[in-house]
Amino acid sequence: MIKVLSAEFVTTATKLDEYPRQPTPEVAFVGRSNVGKSSMINTLAHRKKLVRVSNTPGRTKTLNFFDVTLEHRAKKRVLRLCDLPGYGFAKVPKSERLAWDTMINTYLSNRHTLRVVVTIIDGEVGPTPDDLEMLDFLQDKPPRILVVATKMDRLNKAARKPQLEKIRAKLELPENSLLGFSSAEPIGHDDVWRTLLGIIG
């Protein structure tokens, strides 16, 4: 069993020289605006307000870093989580969206401590063109990719597995490489942590 011992805010950043300097293994969370990134991080960290959650697309405008201390198999591990601004339909000026794109691309392409990028798909809606574009962008980057379909609680239990298989096929992912998740129900919480720890080692 994986136990969350603590979770704390570290810093915000918009450029390279503002990133945290400690060599802590990092996990980035990317997804469309309002796909549930902030809620997912709060759920994984067992905190209600670690990350600000908003119903307004485009509220996250910086890279936000958080340290989570875990206990797994009698050992403590610290992982740094990075919440990135959402992509897609955020109602912000084009110039601001371009600035976000530059900030996100710089981080994903240059962060040497970044080990895994969790790409979040809306499990009810399925992958959008923006999701496909992001996954394509990440393919040739060093970090491993973990795809998670969130909001699975919005589907009845019988529909969840077929929907995951449909998403997996559309994304052309290998079998068992897509995880279901919900912040509203206990779906996939330990699976995500176990997978992340397994990748990082």
Secondary structure, 3 states (H helix, E strand, C coil): CEEEEEEEEEEEECCHHHCCCCCCCEEEEEEECCCCHHHHHHHHCCCCCCCCCCCCCCCCCCEEEEEEEEEECCEEEEEEEEECCCECCCCCCHHHHHHHHHHHHHHHHHCCCEEEEEEEEECCCCCCHHHHHHHHHHCCCCCEEEEEEECHHHCCHHHHHHHHHHHHHHHCCCCCCEEECECCCCECHHHHHHHHHHHHC
